Each structure stands twice: as structure tokens, then as C-alpha cells.
């Protein structure tokens, strides 16, 4: 958290181009309608530009407070992925872009994402993260992976919910 607070003012300059590439890949692979409610878990400054109802969630108030002219997330909530303040099945789509490796509990965060999402999910996972194998295992145990896309620095997982 302290790291993101320290880089908040320059976050967009550091990461906007990279994040926009991942967002484009996600947009191309999720069928997003204007009426959809989408949750962006670990949204940072809110760089997301999807044409639907978006809520951004991030534990860093400093990132969320950035006035980002590129972003279109109007509703931003300070919260951790492991304890989301939403009812079950609240969102048509849930995405998490290069943030799962920062979760305090990867398993709990993924369970929460599954709980609040209805059926369609997209996750980008940093290839070089030390927790890659654990994150991939948790995704495989909780979701049907429809496609894995090479996003250069990340693997992007397009998934649907496993109903048990």
C-alpha cells in the first residue's frame, strides 16, 4: 500500500499505456453491453474506459483520489478485494488487471470476486510475479477458463463462473 501511495501522482504516466493495452484485449473478449454493471477490482486511478456502468475498487485512497482525465470510472470505492461491500451476484462482469499479486489473501480475494460476479470475468496476471502459480491454480479452481491471451507482460484469463 505504501508503494502505491508514494507513486500515486505519477501512476498514470508509468502505467497508462500498458493498462490500456490490457483493457483493449479484455474489451475484445468480453461481450460488454451498455447496460452491464462492471466491477474493476484493483482499479488504481481508474484508467478504465468501458462503455457501461463501472465501479472501481482499490485499497489505495491516494490512487483513487487522482484526477484522471483518461479514466471514466466515476464510482470509486476504497476497499480490499478480500472484503467487498457488495451483495452476491451484483456485477455482470468483474475484471482485475494486474492486481491479484497485491491481495493480502489471494484465495479470499478470488472467492470474493467469484461471489460478487454473475458469470463473466477477466484477469490479467503479471507473468513475473512470484505468486503466479498460486494465482493460476486459484483461478482454475474457481472459474472455467475460456481463453488465455498473451498480453506481453501479463497472461490474460477470460473466464466464466463454475456453478456447483
C-alpha positions as CSV (number, residue, x, y, z in Angstrom):
1,X,0.0,0.0,0.0
2,X,2.7,2.4,0.9
3,X,4.4,1.9,-2.5
4,X,1.2,2.9,-4.4
5,X,0.7,5.9,-2.1
6,X,4.2,7.0,-3.0
7,X,3.7,6.7,-6.8
8,X,0.1,7.8,-6.9
9,X,0.8,11.2,-8.6
10,X,2.9,9.5,-11.4
11,X,0.9,6.3,-11.6
12,X,-0.8,7.1,-14.9
13,X,2.4,8.3,-16.5
14,X,4.1,5.0,-15.5
15,X,1.3,2.5,-16.3
16,X,-1.4,4.0,-18.5
17,X,-0.2,2.8,-21.9
18,X,0.4,-0.8,-20.5
19,X,-3.0,-0.8,-18.8
20,X,-4.8,0.4,-21.9
21,X,-3.4,-2.5,-24.0
22,X,-4.8,-5.0,-21.4
23,X,-8.2,-3.2,-21.3
24,X,-8.4,-3.4,-25.1
25,X,-7.8,-7.1,-25.0
26,X,-10.4,-7.5,-22.3
27,X,-12.9,-5.4,-24.2
28,X,-12.4,-7.6,-27.3
29,X,-13.0,-10.8,-25.4
30,X,-15.9,-9.9,-23.0
31,X,-19.2,-9.0,-24.6
32,X,-19.9,-5.8,-22.7
33,X,-23.3,-4.1,-23.1
34,X,-24.1,-0.5,-22.2
35,X,-26.5,-1.8,-19.5
36,X,-23.8,-4.1,-17.8
37,X,-22.5,-3.4,-14.4
38,X,-18.8,-4.0,-14.3
39,X,-16.5,-4.1,-11.2
40,X,-12.8,-3.3,-11.7
41,X,-11.0,-4.8,-8.7
42,X,-7.7,-3.0,-8.1
43,X,-8.7,-0.2,-10.4
44,X,-5.9,2.1,-9.3
45,X,-6.5,5.6,-10.7
46,X,-9.4,4.4,-12.8
47,X,-7.9,4.2,-16.3
48,X,-10.7,2.0,-17.5
49,X,-12.7,3.3,-20.5
50,X,-15.6,0.8,-21.0
51,X,-19.0,1.9,-22.2
52,X,-21.0,0.5,-19.3
53,X,-21.7,1.1,-15.6
54,X,-18.4,0.8,-13.9
55,X,-17.5,0.7,-10.2
56,X,-13.8,0.8,-9.3
57,X,-12.5,-0.8,-6.1
58,X,-9.0,-0.2,-4.7
59,X,-7.5,-0.2,-1.2
60,X,-5.4,2.9,-2.0
61,X,-7.2,6.1,-1.4
62,X,-4.2,8.0,-2.9
63,X,-4.7,6.2,-6.2
64,X,-8.4,6.7,-6.2
65,X,-8.1,10.4,-5.5
66,X,-6.1,11.1,-8.7
67,X,-8.0,13.2,-11.1
68,X,-7.6,11.1,-14.2
69,X,-8.7,12.6,-17.5
70,X,-8.2,9.3,-19.3
71,X,-10.4,7.3,-16.9
72,X,-14.1,7.1,-16.9
73,X,-14.7,5.4,-13.5
74,X,-17.0,7.8,-11.7
75,X,-17.8,5.5,-8.8
76,X,-14.7,4.5,-6.9
77,X,-14.7,2.7,-3.5
78,X,-11.9,2.3,-1.0
79,X,-11.9,-1.4,-0.1
80,X,-9.9,-4.6,-0.3
81,X,-10.6,-7.4,-2.7
82,X,-10.8,-9.8,0.3
83,X,-13.8,-8.0,1.8
84,X,-16.0,-6.3,-0.8
85,X,-19.1,-4.4,0.3
86,X,-21.4,-5.8,-2.4
87,X,-24.2,-8.4,-2.4
88,X,-23.8,-11.8,-4.2
89,X,-24.0,-11.7,-8.0
90,X,-24.0,-7.8,-8.1
91,X,-22.0,-7.5,-11.3
92,X,-22.5,-8.7,-14.8
93,X,-18.7,-8.6,-15.4
94,X,-15.7,-8.4,-13.0
95,X,-12.2,-7.7,-14.0
96,X,-8.9,-7.5,-12.1
97,X,-6.0,-6.1,-14.1
98,X,-2.5,-6.8,-12.7
99,X,-3.6,-6.5,-9.1
100,X,-4.1,-10.1,-7.7
101,X,-0.5,-10.4,-6.7
102,X,-1.1,-7.5,-4.3
103,X,-4.0,-9.2,-2.5
104,X,-3.4,-9.9,1.2
105,X,-5.0,-13.3,0.6
106,X,-5.2,-14.4,-3.0
107,X,-7.6,-17.2,-2.2
108,X,-10.0,-15.0,-0.3
109,X,-9.8,-12.2,-2.9
110,X,-10.6,-14.6,-5.7
111,X,-13.5,-16.1,-3.7
112,X,-14.9,-12.6,-3.2
113,X,-14.6,-11.8,-7.0
114,X,-16.5,-15.0,-7.7
115,X,-19.1,-14.2,-5.1
116,X,-19.9,-10.7,-6.4
117,X,-19.8,-11.6,-10.1
118,X,-22.6,-13.2,-12.1
119,X,-20.8,-15.1,-14.8
120,X,-18.1,-13.3,-16.9
121,X,-14.6,-12.4,-15.6
122,X,-11.3,-11.2,-16.9
123,X,-8.0,-11.3,-15.0
124,X,-4.5,-10.2,-16.1
125,X,-1.7,-11.8,-14.1
126,X,1.8,-10.4,-14.2
127,X,4.0,-13.2,-15.7
128,X,6.9,-12.4,-13.4
129,X,5.0,-12.4,-10.1
130,X,6.3,-14.8,-7.6
131,X,2.7,-15.9,-6.9
132,X,1.8,-16.7,-10.5
133,X,1.4,-20.4,-10.0
134,X,-0.8,-19.9,-6.9
135,X,-3.0,-17.3,-8.7
136,X,-3.3,-19.5,-11.7
137,X,-4.3,-22.5,-9.5
138,X,-6.9,-20.5,-7.6
139,X,-8.4,-19.2,-10.9
140,X,-8.6,-22.7,-12.3
141,X,-10.3,-24.0,-9.1
142,X,-12.9,-21.2,-9.2
143,X,-13.6,-20.5,-12.8
144,X,-14.0,-22.0,-16.2
145,X,-11.1,-20.6,-18.3
146,X,-12.4,-19.9,-21.8
147,X,-9.3,-18.4,-23.1
148,X,-5.8,-17.3,-22.1
149,X,-4.2,-14.5,-24.0
150,X,-0.6,-13.4,-24.0
151,X,-0.6,-9.7,-23.1
152,X,3.2,-9.4,-23.2
153,X,3.9,-8.7,-19.5
154,X,0.7,-10.5,-18.3
155,X,-1.4,-13.5,-19.1
156,X,-5.0,-12.5,-19.5
157,X,-7.6,-15.1,-18.4
158,X,-11.1,-14.8,-19.8
159,X,-13.4,-16.9,-17.6
160,X,-16.9,-17.8,-16.6
161,X,-18.2,-18.9,-13.2
162,X,-18.1,-22.6,-12.1
163,X,-21.6,-23.4,-10.8
164,X,-21.6,-26.1,-8.1
